[in-house]
Amino acid sequence: MIFLMFALPVIGTYLFTEWIEPIVDQSVLSPIVIAMTQAPNFVQDLLVGDYGLITLGSYSFLWVFPVVFLLSIMTSLTEETGLQEHLTTALDPWLRKIGLTGRDLLPVITGFGCNVVGVFQSRGCSSCTRTACVSLIAFGSACSYQIGATLSIFNAAKSPFLFIPYLFLLFFVGAIHTRIWNRTVAVDLARVAPLPYIQRINWQTFWWKIIGSSKQFLVQAMPIFLIICIVASMLQLLDLLNLFNWFAFPLLKLFSLPVETAPALIFSFIRKDSLLILNEGQGSLMASLSVSQLFVLVYLASTLSACLVTILTIGRELGWKTAGSIAGRQIITSISSAALLAWILY
């Protein structure tokens, strides 16, 4: 059931976007690109260039918004019916092996919608396990924006099948990461709250949650991604993207990745849907990568750090020392596991 909670939105998004993307390209984007040929070079680069607001921004809406919408439907259904509590209780014995309880899985599931909301919901965890729970959210809970972005990238690279091992690897390494860095013994922790009955859906609350998630994407997430597109376009025009290459060069060299992928790695610290800038140049960058390189790059960008807003939220909730500790340990696990992954794949 938990697998279906995430599989159905991903499959639905893939089928819908795969159908509508060629239509949008042909009837909307292509005429705009042709019309912009008469515009000044600066305007062309800003709107329809490699990091253009229109050309690259369309990927964010077409691939990320359906995931956000459908995933919010699935999580709201399980929350409103009380099914989510029963699922996490069933997995309680397994979670105790990594130092968590079934109760701690609720924030992790919520984190697949938005990591920040997952961190807030971790307030319901035991004080003994909350840090471990937040650590797992930061590492292994791929938020809906991240899911949509990676799905778009793998599809554009004509390797959509990579999404399944990618999601499995995130949670598998996240579980190991949680066990290694948080040696909490959760065996003796007892369940406090009784299981709720399976109940009817409160449709008013249900639609309020769906509208809230959709509004958050349109009002908060989408504008930030468009700002990132503008910044990337400006840096490219000013020939300053090489600064990103310089910062990320040692890490990219370690994993045999081209320096042109540096902006995606750097911007992923701000937002996880920034991975979409790998689609720049109508996919010319991804065409230069092998399947193994692409998988390692997406995994590394996904796990090297939680997004900036999540880190700030952890700092406010648990203290800046704890936030720094979680971030530092995540970097170590990310680079170590990515190195092992690269060694296996290469």
C-alpha positions in Angstrom: 0.0 0.0 0.0 2.8 2.4 0.8 4.5 1.5 -2.5 1.2 2.3 -4.3 1.0 5.6 -2.5 4.0 6.8 -4.5 3.9 4.5 -7.6 0.4 5.6 -8.7 1.2 9.3 -8.8 4.5 8.7 -10.6 2.9 6.4 -13.2 0.0 8.8 -13.6 2.4 11.7 -14.1 4.5 9.8 -16.5 1.6 8.8 -18.7 0.0 12.2 -18.6 3.1 14.2 -19.3 4.4 11.8 -21.9 1.1 12.4 -23.8 0.8 16.2 -23.3 4.5 17.2 -23.7 4.7 16.8 -27.5 1.5 18.7 -27.9 2.8 21.6 -25.8 6.1 21.5 -27.6 4.5 21.7 -31.0 1.5 24.0 -30.4 3.0 26.3 -27.7 6.7 26.3 -27.3 7.8 25.9 -30.9 5.8 29.0 -32.1 7.2 31.0 -29.2 10.8 30.1 -30.0 10.2 30.9 -33.7 8.6 34.3 -32.8 11.6 35.1 -30.5 14.1 34.9 -33.3 13.5 38.6 -34.1 14.0 39.6 -30.4 17.3 40.9 -29.0 19.8 38.2 -28.1 19.5 39.1 -24.4 15.7 38.5 -24.4 16.2 35.3 -26.4 18.6 33.9 -23.9 16.4 34.9 -21.0 13.2 33.5 -22.3 14.1 30.6 -24.7 17.8 30.1 -24.2 19.5 27.1 -22.5 18.1 28.2 -19.2 15.1 30.1 -20.6 12.1 31.0 -18.5 9.8 29.5 -21.1 11.8 26.6 -22.4 13.1 25.3 -19.1 10.3 26.6 -16.9 7.8 24.5 -18.9 9.6 21.3 -17.7 9.0 22.3 -14.1 5.2 22.8 -14.6 4.6 19.8 -16.8 6.6 17.3 -14.8 6.5 18.6 -11.2 3.0 19.9 -10.8 1.2 16.6 -11.7 3.3 14.8 -9.1 2.6 17.4 -6.4 -1.1 17.2 -7.2 -1.4 13.4 -7.4 0.9 12.7 -4.5 -1.1 15.1 -2.3 -4.3 13.2 -3.2 -2.8 9.9 -2.2 -1.3 11.0 1.1 -4.5 12.9 2.0 -6.6 9.8 1.3 -4.5 7.7 3.6 -4.5 10.4 6.3 -8.2 11.1 6.2 -9.2 7.4 6.3 -6.7 6.6 9.1 -5.0 4.0 6.9 -1.6 5.7 7.2 -1.5 4.9 11.0 -2.3 1.2 10.3 0.4 0.9 7.6 3.1 2.5 9.8 2.2 0.2 12.7 2.6 -2.8 10.5 6.1 -1.7 9.7 7.0 -0.9 13.3 9.2 -4.1 13.8 11.3 -3.3 10.7 11.8 0.4 11.6 13.0 -0.5 15.1 16.0 -2.3 13.4 17.3 1.1 12.2 16.5 3.0 15.5 13.0 4.3 14.6 9.4 3.3 15.5 6.4 2.9 13.2 5.2 6.3 14.5 8.3 7.9 13.0 7.4 6.7 9.5 4.5 9.2 9.3 6.8 12.3 9.0 9.0 10.4 6.5 5.9 9.6 4.3 4.9 13.3 4.6 8.4 14.3 3.6 7.7 12.8 0.2 5.2 15.6 -0.3 7.4 18.3 1.2 10.5 17.8 3.5 9.7 20.9 5.5 6.2 19.7 6.4 7.8 16.3 7.3 10.2 18.1 9.7 7.3 19.9 11.3 5.3 16.7 11.7 8.3 15.0 13.4 7.2 16.9 16.5 5.0 13.9 17.2 8.0 11.6 17.4 9.7 10.5 20.6 12.4 12.8 21.8 14.8 9.8 21.5 14.1 9.2 17.8 13.2 12.7 16.4 16.7 13.5 15.2 17.1 10.2 13.5 13.7 10.7 11.9 14.6 14.1 10.6 17.9 12.8 9.3 16.1 10.1 7.3 13.7 12.8 5.9 16.6 15.0 4.8 18.4 12.1 3.1 15.8 9.6 1.9 12.4 11.4 1.5 12.4 12.6 -2.1 9.9 15.5 -2.0 7.3 15.7 -4.8 9.3 18.5 -6.5 12.4 16.2 -6.6 10.4 13.2 -7.8 8.9 15.3 -10.7 12.3 16.7 -11.6 14.1 13.3 -11.6 11.2 11.7 -13.5 11.6 14.4 -16.2 15.4 14.0 -16.4 15.3 10.2 -16.7 12.5 10.4 -19.3 14.4 13.1 -21.3 17.4 10.8 -21.3 15.1 8.0 -22.6 15.8 5.9 -19.5 12.6 6.3 -17.4 13.2 2.8 -15.9 16.0 4.4 -13.8 13.5 6.0 -11.5 12.6 2.8 -9.7 16.1 1.9 -8.7 16.8 5.5 -7.9 13.9 5.8 -5.4 14.8 2.4 -3.9 18.4 3.4 -3.5 17.5 6.6 -1.8 15.5 4.9 0.9 17.8 1.9 1.2 20.9 4.1 1.7 18.8 6.5 3.9 18.0 3.6 6.2 21.7 2.6 6.5 22.6 6.2 7.0 20.1 6.5 9.8 21.3 3.3 11.5 25.0 4.3 11.3 24.7 7.9 12.5 21.8 7.5 15.0 22.3 4.6 17.2 19.1 5.1 19.1 17.7 1.9 20.6 14.0 2.0 19.8 13.1 -1.5 21.0 11.9 -0.3 24.4 9.8 2.6 23.1 6.1 1.7 23.4 3.3 3.1 21.3 1.5 5.8 23.1 -1.6 6.6 20.9 -4.1 3.8 20.0 -4.8 3.0 16.4 -7.7 5.0 14.9 -10.6 3.3 13.2 -10.8 3.3 9.4 -13.2 6.2 8.8 -15.0 8.1 6.1 -13.2 10.9 4.3 -13.9 14.5 5.4 -14.1 15.9 1.9 -13.8 19.5 3.0 -10.5 18.8 4.8 -9.4 16.6 1.9 -9.8 19.3 -0.8 -8.4 21.9 1.6 -5.1 19.8 1.7 -5.1 19.3 -2.1 -5.6 23.0 -2.8 -3.0 23.9 -0.2 -0.3 21.7 -1.8 -1.2 23.0 -5.3 -1.1 26.6 -4.1 2.3 26.1 -2.4 3.7 24.9 -5.7 2.3 27.7 -7.8 3.0 30.5 -5.3 6.2 29.4 -3.7 8.1 26.7 -5.5 7.5 27.7 -9.2 8.6 31.3 -8.7 11.8 30.2 -7.0 12.6 27.8 -9.9 12.0 30.6 -12.4 14.3 32.9 -10.4 17.0 30.2 -10.6 16.5 30.1 -14.4 17.0 33.9 -14.6 20.1 33.7 -12.4 21.6 30.9 -14.5 20.8 32.8 -17.8 22.5 35.9 -16.4 25.5 34.0 -15.2 25.8 32.3 -18.7 25.5 35.7 -20.4 28.2 37.2 -18.2 30.3 34.1 -18.6 30.3 33.5 -14.8 29.1 29.9 -14.8 32.7 28.9 -14.7 32.7 29.9 -11.1 30.3 27.0 -10.4 32.6 24.7 -12.4 35.5 25.8 -10.2 33.7 25.1 -6.9 32.4 21.7 -8.0 35.3 20.6 -10.1 37.0 18.3 -7.4 33.8 16.5 -6.7 32.8 16.1 -10.4 36.4 14.9 -11.2 36.0 12.3 -8.5 33.0 10.8 -10.2 34.1 11.3 -13.8 31.4 13.9 -14.5 31.7 16.8 -16.9 32.1 20.2 -15.4 29.0 21.4 -17.3 26.9 19.6 -14.8 28.2 21.8 -11.9 25.2 24.3 -12.0 22.7 21.4 -11.4 24.8 20.2 -8.4 25.2 23.7 -6.9 21.6 24.8 -7.4 20.3 21.5 -5.9 21.4 23.0 -2.5 18.7 25.6 -2.9 15.9 23.5 -4.4 15.7 19.9 -5.4 13.7 20.6 -8.6 16.8 22.6 -9.7 17.9 19.3 -11.1 15.6 20.3 -14.1 18.3 22.6 -15.4 20.0 19.4 -16.6 17.5 19.7 -19.4 19.2 22.9 -20.6 19.9 23.3 -24.3 17.0 21.0 -25.2 18.7 18.0 -23.6 22.2 18.5 -25.3 23.9 18.2 -21.9 22.2 14.9 -21.0 22.9 13.5 -24.5 26.6 13.8 -23.6 26.3 11.7 -20.5 26.2 7.9 -20.2 23.3 6.2 -18.4 25.7 5.4 -15.5 27.0 9.0 -15.3 23.4 10.4 -15.3 22.3 8.0 -12.5 25.3 8.9 -10.3 24.8 12.6 -11.0 21.1 12.6 -10.1 21.8 10.5 -7.0 24.6 12.8 -5.8 22.6 16.0 -6.4 19.6 14.5 -4.6 21.5 13.4 -1.5 24.5 15.7 -1.1 22.3 18.1 1.0 18.7 18.7 1.8 17.3 21.9 0.2 18.1 25.2 1.9 14.5 25.7 3.3 14.6 22.2 4.9 18.0 22.9 6.5 16.8 26.3 7.9 13.6 24.5 9.2 15.7 21.8 11.0 17.9 24.6 12.5 14.8 26.4 13.9 13.2 23.1 15.2 16.2 21.2 16.6 18.9 23.9 16.9 21.7 25.0 14.5 24.2 22.6 16.0 22.0 19.6 15.3 21.2 21.0 11.8 24.9 21.3 11.0 25.6 17.8 12.3 22.8 16.3 10.2 24.0 18.2 7.1 27.7 17.2 7.7 26.8 13.5 8.2 24.6 13.6 5.1 27.5 14.9 2.9 29.8 12.1 4.2 27.2 9.4 3.5 26.3 10.9 0.1 29.8 11.1 -1.2 30.8 7.7 0.2 27.7 5.9 -1.2 28.0 7.7 -4.5 31.6 6.7 -4.8 30.6 3.0 -4.2 27.8 3.4 -6.7 30.1 4.9 -9.3 32.7 2.2 -8.8 30.0 -0.5 -9.3 28.4 1.2 -12.4 31.6 2.4 -14.1 
